[in-house]
Amino acid sequence: MNNQLGAKTTADEVLSDLDLRGKRYLITGVSSGIGLETARSLVAHGASVVGTVRDLASGESATSQIRKAALEGKGSLELIAVDLAALQSVRTGADKLLSVGKHFDGIIANAGVMATPFARTVDGYELQFATNYLGHFALIQRIESLIAENGRVIVLSSQAHRVADIDLDDMNFEHQDYDPFVAYGRSKTALSLFAAELDRRYLGRGIRAASVMPGNSLTDLPRHFSQEELQGLFEVVGKARDEAGLPPAELKSIAQAAATSVWAAVVADAGEIGGHYLEDCAVAPVNDSPIPFADGVRSYALDPANAKRLWEKSETLTNVL
Protein backbone atom coordinates (compact mmCIF):
# COMPACT_ATOMS: atom_id res chain seq x y z
CA MET A 1 0.00 0.00 0.00
CA ASN A 2 1.13 3.54 -0.73
CA ASN A 3 2.21 5.16 2.53
CA GLN A 4 1.94 8.59 0.94
CA LEU A 5 -1.84 8.37 0.89
CA GLY A 6 -3.67 10.04 3.74
CA ALA A 7 -6.40 12.37 4.93
CA LYS A 8 -5.89 14.92 2.16
CA THR A 9 -5.61 12.46 -0.73
CA THR A 10 -8.32 12.75 -3.39
CA ALA A 11 -10.04 9.91 -5.22
CA ASP A 12 -8.32 10.86 -8.47
CA GLU A 13 -4.94 10.80 -6.74
CA VAL A 14 -5.67 7.30 -5.44
CA LEU A 15 -6.35 6.14 -9.00
CA SER A 16 -3.53 8.11 -10.60
CA ASP A 17 -2.14 6.34 -13.68
CA LEU A 18 -4.54 3.39 -13.33
CA ASP A 19 -6.52 2.07 -16.30
CA LEU A 20 -9.74 0.50 -15.02
CA ARG A 21 -11.19 -0.48 -18.38
CA GLY A 22 -12.78 -3.90 -18.00
CA LYS A 23 -13.56 -3.33 -14.31
CA ARG A 24 -17.17 -3.04 -13.17
CA TYR A 25 -18.52 -1.54 -9.94
CA LEU A 26 -21.89 -1.09 -8.28
CA ILE A 27 -22.25 2.10 -6.23
CA THR A 28 -25.36 3.07 -4.28
CA GLY A 29 -26.39 6.70 -4.08
CA VAL A 30 -24.53 8.25 -7.03
CA SER A 31 -26.71 11.32 -7.53
CA SER A 32 -24.91 13.55 -5.02
CA GLY A 33 -22.06 14.00 -2.59
CA ILE A 34 -19.46 11.31 -2.02
CA GLY A 35 -21.27 8.76 -4.18
CA LEU A 36 -21.28 11.07 -7.17
CA GLU A 37 -17.56 11.83 -6.80
CA THR A 38 -16.73 8.15 -6.24
CA ALA A 39 -18.52 7.20 -9.46
CA ARG A 40 -17.04 10.13 -11.39
CA SER A 41 -13.50 9.21 -10.43
CA LEU A 42 -13.94 5.54 -11.32
CA VAL A 43 -15.45 6.16 -14.76
CA ALA A 44 -12.84 8.85 -15.45
CA HIS A 45 -10.26 6.08 -15.16
CA GLY A 46 -12.15 3.74 -17.48
CA ALA A 47 -14.36 1.71 -15.14
CA SER A 48 -17.95 0.73 -15.85
CA VAL A 49 -20.23 1.84 -13.02
CA VAL A 50 -23.80 0.86 -12.25
CA GLY A 51 -25.19 3.48 -9.90
CA THR A 52 -28.37 3.35 -7.86
CA VAL A 53 -30.69 6.33 -7.53
CA ARG A 54 -34.13 6.60 -5.99
CA ASP A 55 -35.60 8.29 -9.07
CA LEU A 56 -34.26 7.73 -12.57
CA ALA A 57 -35.46 11.03 -14.04
CA SER A 58 -33.82 13.22 -11.42
CA GLY A 59 -30.85 10.87 -11.28
CA GLU A 60 -30.12 11.33 -14.98
CA SER A 61 -29.91 15.08 -14.51
CA ALA A 62 -27.83 14.89 -11.33
CA THR A 63 -25.22 12.57 -12.83
CA SER A 64 -24.39 14.56 -15.96
CA GLN A 65 -20.84 15.22 -14.74
CA ILE A 66 -20.27 11.48 -14.32
CA ARG A 67 -21.31 10.88 -17.93
CA LYS A 68 -18.97 13.63 -19.10
CA ALA A 69 -16.10 12.05 -17.17
CA ALA A 70 -17.02 8.62 -18.56
CA LEU A 71 -16.87 9.95 -22.11
CA GLU A 72 -13.43 11.43 -21.53
CA GLY A 73 -12.08 8.45 -19.60
CA LYS A 74 -13.62 5.69 -21.74
CA GLY A 75 -15.68 4.44 -18.80
CA SER A 76 -19.45 4.10 -18.60
CA LEU A 77 -22.36 4.82 -16.28
CA GLU A 78 -25.67 2.99 -16.04
CA LEU A 79 -28.37 3.98 -13.56
CA ILE A 80 -30.83 1.69 -11.84
CA ALA A 81 -33.73 2.71 -9.60
CA VAL A 82 -33.41 1.43 -6.03
CA ASP A 83 -35.06 2.91 -2.97
CA LEU A 84 -33.11 1.38 -0.11
CA ALA A 85 -35.90 2.26 2.33
CA ALA A 86 -38.34 -0.03 0.51
CA LEU A 87 -37.48 -3.72 0.37
CA GLN A 88 -39.68 -4.36 -2.66
CA SER A 89 -37.74 -1.69 -4.58
CA VAL A 90 -34.50 -3.34 -3.47
CA ARG A 91 -35.70 -6.74 -4.66
CA THR A 92 -36.84 -5.32 -8.01
CA GLY A 93 -33.53 -3.56 -8.60
CA ALA A 94 -31.54 -6.60 -7.52
CA ASP A 95 -33.51 -8.87 -9.81
CA LYS A 96 -32.80 -6.55 -12.77
CA LEU A 97 -29.10 -6.85 -12.04
CA LEU A 98 -29.42 -10.63 -11.76
CA SER A 99 -31.23 -10.79 -15.10
CA VAL A 100 -28.29 -9.01 -16.75
CA GLY A 101 -25.93 -11.42 -15.04
CA LYS A 102 -22.72 -9.37 -15.25
CA HIS A 103 -20.28 -9.59 -12.39
CA PHE A 104 -19.03 -6.73 -10.24
CA ASP A 105 -15.40 -6.38 -9.25
CA GLY A 106 -16.56 -4.28 -6.35
CA ILE A 107 -19.63 -2.95 -4.59
CA ILE A 108 -19.54 0.36 -2.72
CA ALA A 109 -22.50 0.77 -0.36
CA ASN A 110 -22.45 4.55 -0.20
CA ALA A 111 -26.04 5.80 0.02
CA GLY A 112 -27.47 6.98 3.30
CA VAL A 113 -29.48 9.43 5.35
CA MET A 114 -28.48 11.21 8.55
CA ALA A 115 -30.27 12.20 11.74
CA THR A 116 -33.74 12.17 10.21
CA PRO A 117 -36.92 12.89 12.17
CA PHE A 118 -38.52 9.69 13.43
CA ALA A 119 -40.22 7.75 10.66
CA ARG A 120 -40.95 4.16 9.72
CA THR A 121 -40.57 2.76 6.23
CA VAL A 122 -43.30 1.02 4.26
CA ASP A 123 -41.92 -2.21 5.72
CA GLY A 124 -42.29 -0.89 9.26
CA TYR A 125 -38.59 -0.34 10.08
CA GLU A 126 -36.97 2.78 11.54
CA LEU A 127 -35.92 4.93 8.60
CA GLN A 128 -32.18 5.29 9.24
CA PHE A 129 -31.66 1.64 10.14
CA ALA A 130 -33.61 0.62 7.04
CA THR A 131 -31.98 3.00 4.55
CA ASN A 132 -28.40 2.96 5.74
CA TYR A 133 -28.10 -0.68 6.71
CA LEU A 134 -31.00 -3.03 6.04
CA GLY A 135 -31.54 -2.01 2.41
CA HIS A 136 -27.86 -2.52 1.69
CA PHE A 137 -27.88 -5.89 3.42
CA ALA A 138 -30.85 -7.01 1.31
CA LEU A 139 -29.38 -5.71 -1.95
CA ILE A 140 -25.94 -7.23 -1.49
CA GLN A 141 -27.28 -10.54 -0.24
CA ARG A 142 -29.69 -10.87 -3.13
CA ILE A 143 -26.97 -10.26 -5.73
CA GLU A 144 -24.09 -11.97 -3.92
CA SER A 145 -23.67 -14.37 -6.86
CA LEU A 146 -22.71 -11.36 -9.00
CA ILE A 147 -19.72 -10.45 -6.85
CA ALA A 148 -16.66 -11.58 -8.77
CA GLU A 149 -14.25 -14.05 -7.25
CA ASN A 150 -11.71 -11.95 -5.33
CA GLY A 151 -14.10 -9.00 -5.49
CA ARG A 152 -14.59 -6.41 -2.77
CA VAL A 153 -17.53 -5.01 -0.83
CA ILE A 154 -16.96 -1.61 0.76
CA VAL A 155 -19.60 -0.07 3.02
CA LEU A 156 -19.59 3.48 4.31
CA SER A 157 -19.73 3.64 8.07
CA SER A 158 -19.00 6.86 9.97
CA GLN A 159 -17.22 8.33 12.95
CA ALA A 160 -20.77 8.52 14.31
CA HIS A 161 -20.61 4.77 14.99
CA ARG A 162 -18.78 5.85 18.15
CA VAL A 163 -22.01 7.43 19.44
CA ALA A 164 -23.91 4.16 19.86
CA ASP A 165 -23.58 0.40 19.61
CA ILE A 166 -26.32 -1.52 17.82
CA ASP A 167 -29.28 -2.52 20.00
CA LEU A 168 -30.16 -5.97 18.74
CA ASP A 169 -33.20 -6.19 20.99
CA ASP A 170 -34.78 -2.90 19.91
CA MET A 171 -33.49 -1.97 16.46
CA ASN A 172 -36.65 -0.01 15.62
CA PHE A 173 -36.95 2.16 18.75
CA GLU A 174 -40.14 0.43 19.81
CA HIS A 175 -39.26 0.43 23.51
CA GLN A 176 -37.19 3.59 23.93
CA ASP A 177 -37.30 7.24 23.01
CA TYR A 178 -36.00 8.06 19.56
CA ASP A 179 -32.84 10.12 19.25
CA PRO A 180 -31.93 11.02 15.64
CA PHE A 181 -28.19 10.98 16.15
CA VAL A 182 -28.21 7.80 18.24
CA ALA A 183 -30.22 6.12 15.48
CA TYR A 184 -27.69 7.32 12.92
CA GLY A 185 -24.80 6.04 15.00
CA ARG A 186 -26.44 2.64 15.43
CA SER A 187 -27.02 2.31 11.70
CA LYS A 188 -23.35 3.04 11.05
CA THR A 189 -22.26 0.53 13.67
CA ALA A 190 -24.51 -1.99 11.92
CA LEU A 191 -22.74 -1.31 8.62
CA SER A 192 -19.33 -1.93 10.17
CA LEU A 193 -20.57 -5.20 11.69
CA PHE A 194 -22.06 -6.16 8.32
CA ALA A 195 -18.72 -5.70 6.58
CA ALA A 196 -16.91 -7.72 9.22
CA GLU A 197 -19.32 -10.64 8.97
CA LEU A 198 -19.51 -10.51 5.16
CA ASP A 199 -15.74 -10.69 5.02
CA ARG A 200 -15.79 -13.79 7.24
CA ARG A 201 -18.55 -15.54 5.31
CA TYR A 202 -17.26 -14.89 1.77
CA LEU A 203 -13.54 -15.29 2.39
CA GLY A 204 -13.64 -18.71 0.76
CA ARG A 205 -14.48 -17.03 -2.55
CA GLY A 206 -11.67 -14.54 -2.11
CA ILE A 207 -14.19 -11.75 -1.52
CA ARG A 208 -13.07 -9.19 1.06
CA ALA A 209 -15.20 -6.57 2.77
CA ALA A 210 -14.39 -3.50 4.84
CA SER A 211 -16.14 -0.49 6.31
CA VAL A 212 -15.03 3.08 5.65
CA MET A 213 -15.09 6.35 7.54
CA PRO A 214 -14.94 8.76 4.59
CA GLY A 215 -14.27 11.86 6.64
CA ASN A 216 -16.51 14.82 7.34
CA SER A 217 -17.33 16.94 4.32
CA LEU A 218 -20.00 19.42 3.33
CA THR A 219 -22.44 17.31 1.32
CA ASP A 220 -26.23 17.39 1.51
CA LEU A 221 -26.21 14.48 4.00
CA PRO A 222 -26.99 16.72 7.04
CA ARG A 223 -29.96 18.28 5.24
CA HIS A 224 -32.17 17.72 8.28
CA PHE A 225 -29.98 20.13 10.28
CA SER A 226 -30.58 23.87 10.20
CA GLN A 227 -27.50 26.02 9.61
CA GLU A 228 -27.50 26.85 13.33
CA GLU A 229 -27.76 23.19 14.32
CA LEU A 230 -24.94 22.24 11.98
CA GLN A 231 -22.72 24.98 13.32
CA GLY A 232 -23.57 23.83 16.84
CA LEU A 233 -22.55 20.28 15.96
CA PHE A 234 -19.19 21.49 14.66
CA GLU A 235 -18.67 23.40 17.90
CA VAL A 236 -19.53 20.35 20.03
CA VAL A 237 -17.08 18.22 18.02
CA GLY A 238 -14.36 20.84 18.31
CA LYS A 239 -14.84 21.25 22.07
CA ALA A 240 -14.86 17.48 22.70
CA ARG A 241 -11.65 16.95 20.74
CA ASP A 242 -9.96 19.92 22.40
CA GLU A 243 -10.85 18.70 25.89
CA ALA A 244 -9.45 15.28 25.00
CA GLY A 245 -6.20 16.79 23.78
CA LEU A 246 -6.93 15.83 20.17
CA PRO A 247 -6.14 18.04 17.16
CA PRO A 248 -9.05 19.97 15.62
CA ALA A 249 -11.22 18.04 13.20
CA GLU A 250 -10.72 19.17 9.63
CA LEU A 251 -13.40 19.13 6.97
CA LYS A 252 -12.48 17.30 3.81
CA SER A 253 -13.38 18.26 0.29
CA ILE A 254 -15.79 15.83 -1.34
CA ALA A 255 -12.94 14.62 -3.55
CA GLN A 256 -10.92 13.82 -0.41
CA ALA A 257 -13.91 12.18 1.29
CA ALA A 258 -14.31 9.80 -1.67
CA ALA A 259 -10.68 8.69 -1.54
CA THR A 260 -10.86 5.95 1.09
CA SER A 261 -13.81 4.23 -0.62
CA VAL A 262 -11.94 4.20 -3.93
CA TRP A 263 -8.69 3.12 -2.29
CA ALA A 264 -10.41 0.24 -0.52
CA ALA A 265 -12.34 -0.91 -3.59
CA VAL A 266 -9.48 -0.75 -6.08
CA VAL A 267 -5.99 -0.12 -4.71
CA ALA A 268 -5.57 -1.41 -1.16
CA ASP A 269 -4.16 -4.84 -0.35
CA ALA A 270 -7.24 -7.00 0.12
CA GLY A 271 -5.62 -9.13 2.78
CA GLU A 272 -4.77 -6.09 4.87
CA ILE A 273 -8.16 -4.36 4.75
CA GLY A 274 -10.48 -7.38 4.91
CA GLY A 275 -12.78 -7.25 7.93
CA HIS A 276 -11.43 -3.90 9.10
CA TYR A 277 -12.66 -0.33 9.53
CA LEU A 278 -10.75 2.16 7.40
CA GLU A 279 -10.12 5.89 7.51
CA ASP A 280 -7.76 8.23 5.66
CA CYS A 281 -6.71 5.47 3.23
CA ALA A 282 -5.49 3.22 6.02
CA VAL A 283 -6.71 0.59 8.48
CA ALA A 284 -7.96 2.49 11.53
CA PRO A 285 -6.76 1.53 15.00
CA VAL A 286 -9.19 0.24 17.61
CA ASN A 287 -9.87 3.12 20.01
CA ASP A 288 -12.34 2.44 22.81
CA SER A 289 -12.13 5.92 24.25
CA PRO A 290 -15.67 7.03 25.16
CA ILE A 291 -15.12 10.30 23.28
CA PRO A 292 -17.65 10.10 20.42
CA PHE A 293 -15.65 12.33 18.09
CA ALA A 294 -12.27 10.65 18.47
CA ASP A 295 -10.56 8.85 15.61
CA GLY A 296 -10.41 5.09 15.19
CA VAL A 297 -13.02 2.38 15.60
CA ARG A 298 -14.82 1.23 18.75
CA SER A 299 -14.28 -2.49 19.29
CA TYR A 300 -18.04 -3.13 19.45
CA ALA A 301 -18.28 -2.14 15.77
CA LEU A 302 -16.14 -5.15 14.87
CA ASP A 303 -17.47 -7.61 17.48
CA PRO A 304 -17.78 -11.02 15.76
CA ALA A 305 -20.58 -12.32 17.98
CA ASN A 306 -22.77 -9.27 17.41
CA ALA A 307 -21.91 -9.28 13.71
CA LYS A 308 -23.18 -12.84 13.43
CA ARG A 309 -26.35 -12.09 15.43
CA LEU A 310 -27.08 -8.99 13.37
CA TRP A 311 -26.65 -10.96 10.13
CA GLU A 312 -29.03 -13.67 11.27
CA LYS A 313 -31.66 -11.14 12.41
CA SER A 314 -31.28 -9.28 9.11
CA GLU A 315 -31.93 -12.44 7.09
CA THR A 316 -35.23 -12.77 8.93
CA LEU A 317 -36.13 -9.10 8.55
CA THR A 318 -35.44 -8.97 4.82
CA ASN A 319 -36.34 -12.50 3.74
CA VAL A 320 -33.90 -12.21 0.84
CA LEU A 321 -32.52 -15.74 0.72
Secondary structure, DSSP 4 states (H G I P E B T S, - for coil): --TT--TT--HHHHTTT---TT-EEEEE--SSHHHHHHHHHHHHTT-EEEEEES-HHHHHHHTHHHHHHHHHHT-EEEEEE--TT-HHHHHHHHHHHHHH---EEEEEE-----SPPS-B-TTS-BHHIIIIIIHHHHHHHHTGGGEEEEEEEEEE--GGGGG----TT-TT-SSS---HHHHHHHHHHHHHHHHHHHHHHHGGGT-EEEEEE---B-SSTTTTS-HHHHHHHHHHHHHHHHHTTPPPP-PBPHHHHTHHHHIIIIIS-HHHHTT-EEESSSBPPB---S-TT-SSB-GGGG-HHHHHHHHHHHHHHH---
